[in-house]
Amino acid sequence: MELEGKTVVVTGSAAGLGNAMIRAFAAKKARVIVSDISQEKVDEAVSALSSEGIQALGMACNVADEKQVEDLFARIVKETGRLDVAVLNAGILRDGKLVSVDRQTGAVKDKMSLQQWQSVIDVNLTGVFLCAREAAASMIGLQSPGVIIPISSVARHGNPGQTNYSAAKAGVASMTRLWALELSRHSIRVAGIAPGFIATEMVLSVMNQKALEQWQQKIPIGRLGKPEEIAATAVFIAENDLVNGEIMEITGGVRV
Ligand SMILES: NC(=O)c1ccc[n+]([C@@H]2O[C@H](COP(=O)([O-])OP(=O)(O)OC[C@H]3O[C@@H](n4cnc5c(N)ncnc54)[C@H](O)[C@@H]3O)[C@@H](O)[C@H]2O)c1
């Protein structure tokens, strides 16, 4: 797909990988829409972009809320008359072990709470489902080709301490494949990205210096990824009409 003049929305794009994607799509002269959970975050991001000469529309949306997601996609079509690329990127972490055991006594001292499980499933799995559903319905309604790019994670293979997150990201990878099979006949491609460990707030805020160094040693290229490296992959998927039904693992060689 040629991106110039196309409408591209990225969920969770006030910060991190999503924000880097907005910049990468804007550099291709696409019309970019910053969406994030609060109006305040959206406004801040839009004005920061504007000060760098990047024009973006801002639309707040909690991806876990069905009505807000329906409204977001209706608004995109109403205000821009198109929907060409939807990157389903919003996500959260609520890490913890399934059960934590006291090393000395052998007693169970903590468990992953249902709330901890459900909050991640709501945003990272249900949020992707709702956004993909509304994006696909909008693209079909407009009768124009589209690309849906769900963001999974290398944790989809099962990362200790991330029962909730790994389950959601495995679900995202599975849905990506099946949506490509369901939607190709409507000229909609679906292909996703499973990033490794990328230097964003999500990773840096939960890792202390020691954990960071340990992880860097495990990454064959010896460093965390950069948000721009994931953003470049999103642009590649959008531009290359042969990419469909794949999850691209962009990790510097690390496996969990
Ligand atoms: N950073 C990494 O190493 C890494 C690795 C693998 C996958 N990912 C995935 O990439 C995506 C982006 O991660 P990031 O590192 O940029 O995280 P981040 O925390 O820096 O940014 C996530 C953004 O999503 C927004 N968000 C959270 N809940 C939301 C909701 N309910 N509705 C709308 N927006 C919401 C946040 O406000 C934030 O702006 C996530 O899906 C994450 O799971 C990140």
The ligand as a Gaussian input file, in Angstrom:
#p B3LYP/6-31G(d) Opt

LIG

0 1
 N        8.290000      -2.446000      25.014000
 C        8.461000      -3.730000      24.801000
 O        9.521000      -4.289000      25.058000
 C        7.365000      -4.554000      24.190000
 C        7.664000      -5.869000      23.861000
 C        6.681000      -6.665000      23.300000
 C        5.428000      -6.138000      23.064000
 N        5.160000      -4.866000      23.417000
 C        3.808000      -4.389000      23.171000
 O        3.855000      -3.177000      22.433000
 C        2.740000      -2.367000      22.766000
 C        3.220000      -0.992000      23.185000
 O        4.069000      -1.128000      24.304000
 P        5.009000       0.049000      24.840000
 O        6.274000      -0.593000      25.276000
 O        5.023000       1.150000      23.884000
 O        4.187000       0.444000      26.151000
 P        3.964000       1.877000      26.833000
 O        3.493000       1.570000      28.212000
 O        5.168000       2.736000      26.667000
 O        2.790000       2.494000      25.944000
 C        1.522000       1.891000      25.933000
 C        0.469000       2.938000      25.648000
 O       -0.803000       2.285000      25.679000
 C       -1.712000       3.118000      26.375000
 N       -2.809000       2.332000      26.954000
 C       -2.778000       1.528000      28.037000
 N       -3.999000       1.016000      28.263000
 C       -4.820000       1.513000      27.304000
 C       -6.190000       1.359000      27.014000
 N       -6.994000       0.595000      27.785000
 N       -6.710000       2.013000      25.939000
 C       -5.916000       2.796000      25.167000
 N       -4.604000       2.989000      25.403000
 C       -4.060000       2.348000      26.466000
 C       -0.874000       3.794000      27.450000
 O       -1.500000       4.978000      27.943000
 C        0.428000       4.050000      26.705000
 O        0.443000       5.312000      26.078000
 C        1.980000      -3.125000      23.867000
 O        0.935000      -3.868000      23.311000
 C        3.028000      -4.051000      24.422000
 O        2.469000      -5.178000      25.033000
 C        6.092000      -4.051000      23.987000

